[in-house]
């Protein structure tokens, strides 16, 4: 969600400061539903890339998050 928020505001993380944090937070709060839906879709897409359309056990899912595999898929 943060990556999309920064992209939408034409910012990179190093540019976030006390001067623009309130504005960023307000934008996030006003568009929370849309950002959440986009994030869920991106995670679902990354999981499909990792595992295809088969069922994923909770152990596999846990290991995927623990290893950070999705971060590589989303990056």
C-alpha positions as CSV (number, residue, x, y, z in Angstrom):
1,X,0.0,0.0,0.0
2,X,2.8,2.4,0.8
3,X,4.5,1.8,-2.5
4,X,1.3,2.7,-4.4
5,X,0.6,5.7,-2.1
6,X,4.1,7.1,-2.7
7,X,3.8,6.5,-6.5
8,X,0.4,8.2,-6.6
9,X,1.9,11.2,-4.8
10,X,5.0,11.3,-7.0
11,X,7.3,10.7,-4.0
12,X,10.0,8.3,-3.0
13,X,10.5,7.1,0.6
14,X,13.4,9.4,1.2
15,X,11.2,12.4,0.5
16,X,8.7,11.6,3.2
17,X,9.1,13.9,6.2
18,X,7.1,15.7,8.9
19,X,6.3,18.3,6.3
20,X,4.2,16.0,4.1
21,X,3.3,13.1,6.4
22,X,0.0,14.6,7.3
23,X,-1.0,15.0,3.7
24,X,0.1,11.4,2.9
25,X,-1.8,10.0,5.8
26,X,-4.9,12.0,4.8
27,X,-4.7,10.7,1.2
28,X,-4.3,7.1,2.5
29,X,-7.3,7.4,4.9
30,X,-9.5,8.9,2.2
31,X,-8.6,6.1,-0.3
32,X,-8.1,3.3,2.2
33,X,-10.5,0.9,0.5
34,X,-8.9,1.3,-2.9
35,X,-5.4,0.9,-1.6
36,X,-6.4,-2.2,0.4
37,X,-8.1,-3.8,-2.7
38,X,-5.0,-3.1,-4.8
39,X,-2.7,-4.6,-2.2
40,X,-4.9,-7.7,-1.9
41,X,-4.8,-8.2,-5.6
42,X,-1.0,-7.8,-5.8
43,X,-0.5,-10.4,-3.1
44,X,-2.9,-12.7,-4.7
45,X,-1.1,-12.3,-8.1
46,X,2.3,-12.9,-6.4
47,X,0.9,-16.1,-4.8
48,X,-0.4,-17.3,-8.1
49,X,3.1,-16.7,-9.6
50,X,4.7,-18.7,-6.8
51,X,2.2,-21.6,-6.6
52,X,-0.1,-21.5,-9.6
53,X,-3.8,-22.1,-9.0
54,X,-3.4,-25.0,-6.6
55,X,-4.3,-24.9,-3.0
56,X,-1.7,-23.6,-0.6
57,X,-1.3,-25.1,2.8
58,X,-1.0,-22.8,5.8
59,X,2.6,-24.1,6.3
60,X,3.6,-23.2,2.7
61,X,2.0,-19.8,3.1
62,X,3.7,-19.1,6.4
63,X,7.1,-20.1,4.9
64,X,6.5,-17.9,1.9
65,X,5.9,-14.9,4.1
66,X,8.8,-15.7,6.4
67,X,11.3,-16.1,3.6
68,X,10.1,-12.9,1.9
69,X,9.4,-14.6,-1.4
70,X,6.5,-12.3,-2.2
71,X,8.6,-9.2,-1.8
72,X,10.8,-10.5,-4.6
73,X,7.7,-11.3,-6.7
74,X,6.2,-7.8,-6.1
75,X,9.5,-5.9,-6.6
